Amino acid sequence: MLVIPAVDIKQGRCVRLLQGEKNRETVFSDDPAAMAARWQAQGAELLHVVDLDGAFEGNPKNVEAIKTILATVDIPVQLGGGIRTMDNVRQYLEMGVSRVILGTEAIRNPSFVRDACSAFPKKIIVGIDARDGMVAVDGWTKTTRRRAVDIAKGFEGYGLRAIVFTDIHRDGMQSGTNIEQTKELARAVSIPIIASGGVSTIEDIDALLPLEKLGVEGVITGRAIYTGSLDLKKAIETARTHR
């Protein structure tokens, strides 16, 4: 299982939000690329980058910061936040992003996902973010009446690289991952799952490892590695020995 460090960008800075609320932010660095390099140096094999301003406003906003990250690290980068058009997808892939994450637009317009998967095979990830099992959109500001599992099932056969599943209530709270919902999602689809939200300690990584056999191929960690409650290098080594 991959342990994937997150670099969330807001107004050019590296921040972490609590439960996705933009007025509950902690700034960890004015240099997102330096943080990306730090996580690569600790053994990260993949980086998760989010344009938070893009997610809230519906179009890319931190392109220059993303370019700098891509020029700084050698590991693959998956990117989400405000990607709503095929031109957005193409722009980022041509820039050097390895995988593009579609969130709000994927939920509202599944045909866009199908077209993107067709145009860019194995380069497209769908982000499914949920509160109490119900999917949220528009930078998590709106919660729909649609179940995460039902949304995920709808993408079977599209050719997605993966689904990133985030429990919003746990995101940034370091309260442990939602094992049961992640397990339910992994069992419901054949698409690889990346868990997100709530990682706090090495015990949270250990708890997720048995889900690898169900198709959970990675876990994203953010606040925990910034505060130091999780040692990224140790977490990566722990997960790697389980492969």
N, C-alpha and C positions, 0 to 999 in steps of 0.2 A: 504494500500500500504506500502511496506517495503522501508525504506530509508537505503541504503546499503553503508557503508563507504569502500573506496578503499585503499589498501596498495599495491603500486607498488614498486617492488624490482629491483634495478640495482646495480650490483657489491656489493651485500650484504647490501645496504643502501635503505632507504625509500625515493623515489623521486617522482616528478611529472614532466611530459613532457608537452610541448605545441604542440598541434596538432600531438602528437605521434612522434615528431622529436627528436632523441636521443641526438643531440647536443644542444637542448634547454631544459635542465633539471634544476630543482631546488631541492636541497637536503634538506629534512625536518627533517631527523633523521638518525643516524647511527645504530639505533636499531628498525627494523621493528616490532619485537614482542612487544616492549613497546608501539608502536603506536597502534597496534592491541588491546592490553589490554586497552589502553585509550579509544578507540571507544566502546569496550564492556562495559566499566564502564559507558559510557554515554547512554547506552540503546540499542546499536546495537543488532539485532537478527540474523544477517547474515553478513559475511565479504567477500569482493571481493578482492582476491589477484592475482596479475599478476607478473609473472617472465619475466621482460622486456628483459633481456639478452637472455632468452630462445626464446622469440618471434622473436627477431632479428636474432638469430643464428640457430633456427630450432630444438633445443633440450633443455631439462631441464638444467638450469645452477645454480639456487639458491636453491637447494634442502635443504641444511642445514638451511638456513634462514627460509624456509617454515616449516621444522620440528620444529624449535623453536617456530614459531607462533602457530602451532598446539598444542604444549605442554603448551602454555601460556594461550590460550583462551578456553572457554567452548562452545562458540557458533559455529554453522556450518560455514565452510569455502568453498567458491567456488573458483576454481583456474584455471587460464589460462596462456598461454605463452609457446610455444615450444612443445606442446603435439601433437606428430605426429604419434605415434604408439600405438597399443593395450597394449604393455608392459608399456609404459608411463602412460596410463590410469590406469592400474592395480596397478602400483607402488604407484601412488598418493592416490588411493582409499584405498589401504591397509595401507597406512601411516596415514589415518584418514581424508583426504579431503572428504567433503560431496558431492560435485558436481564438475565435471571436464568440463572445457570449451574448446571446439574444435573450432579453427578458420581457419587458412590457409588450413589445411589438410581436414577439412570438406567441404570447397568450392571446392577443387580440386578432392576430392575423397568421394562423398556422401555415397558410399557403406561402407566406414570405419565407418561413423556415424551410419548407420543401424546396423552394426555388434556390435558396442559399445553399442548401446541402447538395443540390444538383450541380450548382455552379462551382462550389468549393468543397469537394468531398473530404469528409473527416476533418474539416476545419471549423465546424459549427457546433457550439454547445448551447443548450437552452438552460437558462437560469430559472428555477422554480422556487419562489420565495413564499413562505406561508406563515400565517398566524392561526394557531389552533387548527391546522390542517387546511385552511382556506387560503387560496392564492392571493397575493398582493401585487400591485403594479404601480407604475409612476413613482419609482424611487421609494416604494413601500408606503406611499401616502394614501393609497386606496386599497381596500380589501374587497375582493370579489366574493361571489357565492359559489365558486367552483373549487372542488377538492383537488389538492395537489396530485393525488394518485390518478384521478380521472384525466387531468391535463397530461400527465406523463404518458399514460396509455395511448393518448391520441397521437403521440409522436413516434410510436412504433413503426418501423419500416421506412422512416425518413432518411436514415443514414447519419444520425447524429453521432458526434464523437463522444459526447457524454451529456449528462444532466447534472447541474450543480443544484443541490437541494439545501436551502437555508431555512432554519427555524428562526424567524424574526425575533420572537420573544427572548431567545437565548443569545442572539448576535451581540457581541461585545460585552455580555454579562458574565462570562466565565463561569457559567452555571452547569457546564457539562452538555454534551451533545444530546440531541433527541434520538436515542438509539431506536426506540420502537417505531417512530414514523419513518426514519431512514430505512430500517429493515423492511417495513411494509412497502415502501416505494421500490426498493431493490427487488423484492419478490414479485412485484406487479409487472415489471418490465424487463426486457433483455438489454436495455441500454445501460452502459456503465454509469454508476452514480458517484458523484463527489459530494461528500458531506461538508456542511458548513454551519457555523453558529454554535457558540458555547464552549469551545475547547478551552480548558483552563490548565490542566496538568497532564503529566505523562500517563496518569491513570485513564484519562479520557481517550488517549490514543490506544491504550491497551484494550479498552472496552469496545472500540470500533474494529479492531483487527479481525475478530471472528466473522464480521460481516463481509470480509473480502471474498469469501467463497460464494456470497450471494450476488456479487457484482459491484460492491463498493470499492472503487479503485483508488480513492484518495480522500484526504480531509484537508480543508483549508483552516489555517490558524492565523489570527490577527492579533488582537489585544494581548493575548497571553504571552506571545514572544516579545512584544514591546515592553510589557511590564516586568517580564522575567519570571513569571510563574511557570512558564514552560521553556525548557532549554531546547531550542530548535535542533541543534546538532544531535543531542541525545534522542529526541523524538524521531528524527530521520533514521538514525541507526537502529532504533527499536523496530520501526516499521519495516526497514530494509531486511532485517534478519528474519522477519516473518514471511517474506516472499517465498 
